[in-house]
Amino acid sequence: MAEQKKMVEEITSMEEDFAKWYTDVVKKAELASYSCVRGCMVVRPYGTALWENIRDNLDRRFKALGHENVMMPLFIPESLLQKEKDHVEGFAPEVAWVTHGGAEHLQERLCVRPTSETLFCDHYAQVIHSYRDLPKLYNQWCSVVRWEKTTRPFLRTMEFFWQEGHTMHETAEEALAETERMLNVYADFCEHDLAIPVVKGRKTDKEKFAGAEATYTIEALMHDGKALQSGTSHYFGDGFARAFGIQFTGRDNTLQYPHQTSWGMSSRIIGAIIMTHGDNNGLVLPPAVAPVQVVILPIAMHKEGVLDKALELQKRLSSTFRVKVDSSDNSAGWKFSEYEMKGVPLRLEIGPKDIANNQCVLVRRDNRGKTFVSLDNLEEAIAAQLEAVRAGLYAKALARREEMTYSVKTLDELKDAAEHRPGFLKAMWCGDLACEEKLKEEAGVTSRCIPFEQEHISDTCVCCGKPAKHMLYWGKAY
C-alpha cells in the first residue's frame, strides 16, 4: 500500500533529454506501452480514448461534407500493387509481405496494406460507370503497416492508426477543390480543436506522395524546434484511373477518366499534441479531445457529505462534459500530480468549506490558474475555463513558433541557423532538385512546404544564388 501511495514518478526534463522526456510522458501518462512485436505499441485505454476523441471529431467533420465510411481488405495482391509504377516504387522499401497461408506457399504474394489507393481503385473500377456515379466520397478508418527501421511510439511505428480518404470526381477542378477543402479541414481541426498552429502549403516534387501530381501539407513546430507533418492531402489527377482502367460515360456521352484525391491524418497527431503542449510535469491536453475534461477531487473526503457532493456534481456535469471523480485513498498531492501528468484540462476541488459556501475551486492545467466558482453557475464557468485553456494553449504555441521561425538569405546563414537555432527556416528557392538535396546534405534540413502565404525574403535562391521562384519553410523534422 505504501508503494501505491507514493507520489507520481518524476519525468525527465525536456531541457535535459527531449527524446527521453517524450518517452517518459507516453509511458507514465499511460498512453502506450512497448509490445513484444518490434516497432509496434500497445495503445492503452487512456491513449485509445484520446485517439477515439480525435477520430470521432474528424469523422463528424467528414460526414458533414458528405463522406461515407467504408472498410477495405487488409491485404493487397502484388499484381494489384504493381499497376501504378511510381506508387509501388515509393512504398517498396516499407512493404511487409505475406508469402504463406498456413503451410502452403502462396502463388502470389500479398502485401499488408501500407496505404489503400490500389484497393480503392480496384473497387472504383467496378462501381463507377457514369457521371451520375460521381463524386465518390469515401473514407476508411484502419491501421496500416510500414516496415520502419527506427521507431518511436506514435511518431513512427510499424503499425499505426489513421483515416484515409479516397475520392473520385468528374473533373480536375472538382478534385483540386476537394484536395484543398480537406487540407483546410485538417488545419481547422488542428488549430481550433487541438490548439496547434500549422503552416499550410504544397510539398516539393521530391517530397510529394508517391504517384501524386501534387501533395499539400500542414506543418507544425514542436517544442524542440523540429517540424512534424501533421496531415496531408493529395491530388492524383487521372493517373491512377488510367492505370486501373476506371472510366465513366460523361455528360457528352464520351468515355472519360475520373480525377482522384487522397488525404489522411494518423495517430502521429498524438505525438504532435504531446510535443506541442506538454511540459515537464507531463501531458497538457486540449479540452476538445481530452479523455477527461474535468477531474473532481473531493478534499477531506473522510468528512461527511464531501464524497456525496462530488458524486452529485459528477452526475450533474456528465451530460455536458467528460468528468471523472477520484475517490481513491491516495493523497491529495498524489492526485494533483497524477492528473497533471495525464494532462486533464481542469481540476475541480471541493471540500467541507466549499460545500458550506456553495462553491468549488477550478484549477487550469495549462497555467495552474485557480478560480473560485459558485455551484449555481458551474456549467457556464467550466465551459468558459475550458475555452480559456484552449485559447491559452494556442496562443502559447503560436508565440513559440514565431520565436523559433527565422528568415535566412544565404547558405551560410541557413547552415548556422540549422545548427544553432532549431525551428522553421524561411528561405528562397530556385526550384531545382539539386539545391534541395544540397541543403539536406550540408545543413541537415528538408523542405517542409511551399506555403500558400508567400513572402519575399530576397531575389535569389538561398543555395545557388540563381533567381528564386518560391519562399519555402525548411527545417529538421520527425
Disulfide bonds with the S-S distance in Angstrom:
none
